[in-house]
Amino acid sequence: MMEAKDYRRIFGNAGRPPGLKKHTGGNAMKKHFSRALALLLALVMVLSAMPVLSFATEEGEEAVAISGLPGDQAYGVLFNVDNYVMGADISGSAPAKTVEVTTDGKKIKSLPNGTAIIRFVQSGTDYVFQIGSKYLALNSDEELVLVDELGTDDYAKWTFVADQAGKSGYYNIKNVGFQYNGSPVYLEVYNGAIKPWSYKSSTPSYYQFKFFSTSPDEDGRVGEAPVAAPLPTDGGKYVIYNQYAKAVMGQPTGEDVAAPALQAAAATVRNGAIAYEDVADGGMIFTVHISGTASNPVYTFENNGKFLAMPENTVDENGNVNNDETLLLIDWPTDTDKQGYAKWTLKERTGGYEIKNKAAKFKTTYCSIEFFNDVFSGWTYKAESVELFAMNFYPMEDRDGQGYVVNPKVLFGNPTGPSTGSNRMYRGGCWYDGARHCRVSCRDDNSPDYRYYSLGLRLAL
């Protein structure tokens, strides 16, 4: 048993612990030990009840310029001379996000949501860029990607070269392991994205970068990353939703327009789901069919016996493959060579899934579905605009069996309408109209005393 004098080894010249007498018996020592143990347990309980601290950078925070190169384990953002910072949604390339810098160039005034927060890790004379739990690297196709582990090919290592155009304080960022036709590859800003490319002396600003420091950040981005909804299941009925649009795919604009597309029907996500009542009139409900294999599933989206598709490719006189990049609803093709235009794959992106066609191409790139200019149509995927391509599938009951939402709030609501004006809105057409104008989503207006064949009921026997 430890004697009183042995406490000097613990408390040093401070002497005995308070209350400990010179000649302490065994019982007294047990009491002090029990008190100490009780205090320790109480401290453990208090600490366990405290929230776990995490480091996160919020939208609108400042970033401070670093003089020279970042230190080992420093956190910061990659800044281009044309007032861009690298975004965190990296897939082939990274979005270039516009920022404003103070007049003295020492601070970024406000970091936009989705900016990549990089942990700069030195590896000899080179650097590794850690973004959250992943590493910035090139793949064999010369694309910018995030990888889980550092490979042995040095594609995830970067070195800083003093700007070749001589701009003070700026660097060109070269990949250590990758070369294109024997030439090194650098990061450049081009057309709204940060991507790898060979250095071009004619456009030096594309390659000029410096560094701004931020606080540590665990997930490697400003703000929270949007989360994709679960993948659709075979035979399920879904609306297809885009968060940027805050809308689901609606009914077709029609084949009599220059570029057929799907209209946007406003919708609201609540607690990870979309209720029928939270979809605007005309939101389309698709039955999802899945074929292919577990590792490479193929999807088709059916609506009332029609299938979501893109038009066939064309080839110009120079052999270039083109596509109108529009969206159509078609009968299932009997020609097996054309069925690919109604087949799709899903690739998870930040906040949703890229829906890519199996056959439609623009040049060498397969076309995907994009929300743009208030409609859903086709386009080739752009990593810098991932929010336009990120689609999610939310289960939806087809209550009326029509393949689209008939919103009770729209059908039976009684809006006040404008305070002035003589005309009134009416819905749908009559026996005199084509089927397209008899849909419940069709609108027109006229004076209250207007009478004509195109206005009234359409009877079905």
Buried (B, 14 or more C-beta within 10 A) or exposed (E): EEEBEEBEEEEEEEEBEEEBEEEBEEEBBEEBEEEEEEEEEEEEEEEEEEEEEEEBBEEEBBBEBBEEBBEEEBBBBBBBBEBBBBBBBBBBBBBBBEBEBEEEEEBBEBBBBBBBBBBBBBBEEBBBBBBBEBBBBBEEEBBBBBBEEBEEEBBBBBBBEEBBBEBEBBBBBBBBBBEEEEEBBBBBBBEBBBBBBEBEEEEBBBBBBBBBBBEEBEBBBBBEBBEBBEBBEEEBBBBBBBBBBEBBBBBBBEEEEEEBBBBBBBBEBEEEEBBBEBBBBBBBBBBBBBEEEEEEBBBBBBBBEBBBBBBBBEEEEEEEBEBBBBBBBBEEBEEEEBBBBBBBBBEEBBBBBBBBBBBBBBEEBBBBBBBBEEBBBBBBBBBBBBBBBBBBBBBBEBEEEBBBBBBEEBEEEEEEEEEEEEEEEBBBBBEEBEEEEBBBBBEBEBEEEEEEEBBBEEEEE
